[in-house]
């Protein structure tokens, strides 16, 4: 945890931002994998962590703005739990570390909320994303699952605080990014034909575990990089293939790193692989150079996409004006996702609160294929932490579908594109902090240039 003053100050700022009412925070419970005592790794709700810092299961919290009360609701460990888990600080001691003195049994939460309702006091809560949250809302407030009405005022207040990372948060994020970089370095050094994807996935997880870190999301370690979120690790890595790793570490406090890297299975790239790799790298570097306060991230996306189109034109896969191709959406055959996303206590920061608030400043999203997948489009500001990850993919089913429709035939040379259907995908990703005058890389630099990667892989 940070020092308790951090959490006290955050709660005070939140109370001022919302103004009135009662704020309900639903912490996460343990979840059984295949029976009750065989648990998934525990992860506390990120907003609960941000305002209270307590990484323990079975807690709920209330900030009663009108009564000026901050209360943790939970139950002390029974002797059976102590036998099972070992001795822990009492709930009062845990709560004191977050600057909370008012601690009450879980059974007192519902009467407290009912008393607030009788006074006409609004009870505000955030969007739910776990089944137990919905069940608790039904029990506590009588709200049927599916009928939740999260407080927009509460959401906006949280987003407007969590989007701006403090100095102590940046230190913690950078810890995650450094270990994440080490995970990728391990992969870059070890990938060889004849290995299984699962061997690489195991090795990068070992790097995180050796620091007592968790993974910030399920690892993508695949020779089928054309599948954007491929969590299968069963394939044998074969000569002539590309290997894509998308993996990140999460610190004990819950802060995330998120990076991607792509290498050939062989010590050297083929000519075709290197050509596409250099196009992707140019797109990536163009995006990084454009990062600064005041620029809309959607504009950075357009710049990166135009570089991909120009590269594809040089390779004979596209034609026509690059800006017009990107405006029409023709680039999305090769680049069908966004350029990056906010990152912090969540690897996709606050995704449960809604992209419209986090990444768009409550502005509407595009419905265009590819562009609609932009998780972040708003004007950048100092304190934002985000990823940069343009990609190039040859997805056989998407190529066949667009080819059959003659979609964007004015921009795409399908006769040549279909010869790349066995290519796979390339993605390289880094994490950046927006500063007062530009942007700063977070974590160690991962080798990005083809020649440097080939030199590394000689050993």
C-alpha positions, 0 to 999 in steps of 0.5 A, spaced: 500 500 500 501 507 499 502 511 505 495 512 508 495 519 507 494 518 499 488 514 500 485 519 505 486 525 500 483 521 494 477 520 498 477 527 500 477 529 492 472 524 490 467 527 495 468 534 493 467 531 486 461 528 487 458 533 492 452 529 495 449 522 496 452 515 499 458 512 494 458 504 495 464 500 493 463 493 492 470 489 493 471 482 490 470 476 493 474 469 492 471 465 486 472 458 486 475 455 480 472 448 480 470 447 487 469 452 493 476 451 496 480 451 490 480 458 488 482 462 482 488 467 484 485 473 488 484 480 485 481 486 488 477 491 485 481 496 482 477 502 484 476 499 491 484 499 491 485 506 488 481 509 494 482 504 500 488 500 498 486 493 501 487 487 497 483 483 501 476 479 499 470 480 502 470 487 503 465 493 502 465 500 503 461 506 504 463 514 503 457 517 506 458 524 503 452 527 507 454 524 514 461 525 512 463 518 514 467 513 511 466 506 513 469 499 511 464 493 512 467 486 513 468 480 518 474 478 522 477 472 521 474 466 524 479 461 528 477 456 522 480 461 517 486 462 521 487 455 521 487 455 514 490 462 512 494 463 518 494 469 522 493 476 519 492 483 522 485 484 524 480 488 520 481 494 524 488 494 523 488 493 516 483 499 515 487 503 519 493 503 514 488 506 509 486 511 514 479 508 516 477 508 523 470 506 522 469 498 521 463 494 521 460 487 520 458 485 513 451 484 516 450 492 518 451 494 511 444 493 508 441 496 514 445 502 513 443 503 506 436 502 508 436 508 513 439 512 507 434 510 502 429 512 507 432 519 508 432 520 500 439 519 500 441 517 493 446 511 493 451 511 488 454 505 485 459 503 479 458 498 473 458 491 475 462 486 472 462 480 476 456 476 478 457 476 485 456 484 485 449 483 481 447 479 487 449 483 492 446 489 489 439 485 489 440 483 496 442 490 498 438 495 494 433 490 491 436 491 484 434 486 479 440 483 475 440 487 468 436 493 471 442 496 474 443 504 473 450 506 475 451 513 477 454 517 471 456 522 476 460 517 480 463 514 474 466 521 471 469 523 478 473 516 478 475 517 471 477 524 472 482 522 478 484 515 476 486 517 469 491 522 471 497 518 474 501 521 480 508 520 481 508 514 486 503 511 481 508 512 476 514 509 480 509 503 481 507 502 474 515 503 472 516 497 476 511 493 472 514 495 466 521 493 467 519 486 469 514 486 463 520 488 459 524 482 462 519 477 460 519 479 453 527 479 453 526 472 455 522 470 449 526 474 444 532 470 446 529 463 447 524 462 441 527 457 436 524 452 431 521 445 435 519 449 441 512 449 443 509 455 445 507 453 452 514 453 453 515 460 452 509 462 456 511 458 462 518 462 461 515 469 461 510 467 467 516 465 471 520 471 470 514 475 473 513 470 479 520 471 481 518 478 482 512 476 486 508 479 481 502 476 477 500 477 470 496 483 468 492 479 463 493 472 460 499 471 456 498 471 448 504 467 446 503 464 439 505 463 432 498 465 429 499 472 431 493 474 426 488 472 431 488 478 436 487 475 442 490 468 441 490 464 448 492 457 445 499 455 447 499 448 444 502 449 437 510 447 435 514 453 433 516 451 426 521 454 421 519 460 417 514 462 422 513 469 426 512 468 434 508 474 437 508 475 445 503 479 448 504 479 456 505 483 462 506 483 469 502 486 475 505 488 481 503 486 488 499 493 489 495 491 482 499 496 477 500 493 470 505 493 465 503 491 457 508 490 452 508 486 445 514 483 441 514 479 435 520 475 432 522 470 427 522 463 429 529 462 425 535 467 427 534 471 421 527 474 418 525 472 411 525 478 406 518 478 406 517 478 414 523 483 414 519 488 410 512 487 414 516 488 420 519 494 418 513 497 416 510 496 423 516 499 426 515 505 422 508 506 424 510 505 431 515 510 431 511 515 427 506 514 433 511 515 439 514 521 435 507 524 435 505 523 443 504 530 446 499 534 450 494 537 446 494 532 440 487 527 440 489 520 440 485 518 434 489 523 430 496 519 432 492 513 430 491 516 423 498 518 422 500 510 424 495 507 419 497 512 414 504 509 415 502 502 414 498 504 408 504 507 405 508 501 406 503 496 403 503 501 397 511 500 397 510 492 397 504 492 392 499 490 397 495 497 396 494 503 392 491 510 392 492 516 397 493 513 404 489 519 407 483 517 403 484 509 404 485 511 412 479 515 412 475 510 408 477 504 413 481 500 407 487 500 412 483 495 417 484 489 413 491 489 415 490 493 422 483 492 425 484 494 432 486 500 436 493 504 437 493 503 444 489 504 451 490 507 458 493 503 463 494 503 470 491 499 476 487 495 470 491 493 464 486 496 460 485 502 465 478 502 468 475 498 462 469 496 467 467 504 467 466 504 460 470 507 454 466 513 453 468 516 459 475 513 460 478 514 452 473 518 449 471 524 454 464 522 453 464 523 446 461 518 441 465 512 438 466 511 430 462 505 428 467 504 422 470 497 422 477 498 425 476 505 428 471 502 432 476 498 436 480 504 438 479 504 446 482 511 446 481 517 442 481 523 446 486 529 447 492 527 451 494 530 457 500 530 462 499 524 467 496 519 462 499 512 461 498 509 455 500 503 450 502 504 443 501 498 439 500 498 431 500 491 428 500 488 421 495 482 420 493 477 415 487 474 417 485 469 412 477 469 413 477 477 413 481 477 406 476 472 403 470 476 406 473 483 403 475 479 397 469 476 395 465 483 396 470 487 392 471 491 398 475 497 397 478 495 391 480 502 389 485 501 395 487 494 396 490 489 391 487 483 392 491 478 387 497 480 391 494 480 398 491 473 398 499 470 397 500 473 404 494 469 407 499 464 411 504 470 413 501 471 421 501 477 424 506 482 427 505 487 433 510 491 438 508 495 444 510 499 449 508 503 455 508 511 455 507 517 460 504 523 457 509 529 460 508 536 460 512 537 453 511 530 450 512 523 452 516 518 456 517 511 455 516 507 461 520 501 463 526 498 459 527 499 452 525 492 448 529 491 442 525 493 436 529 493 430 530 487 426 538 488 425 538 488 433 534 482 434 537 478 429 544 480 432 541 478 439 538 471 437 545 469 434 547 466 441 
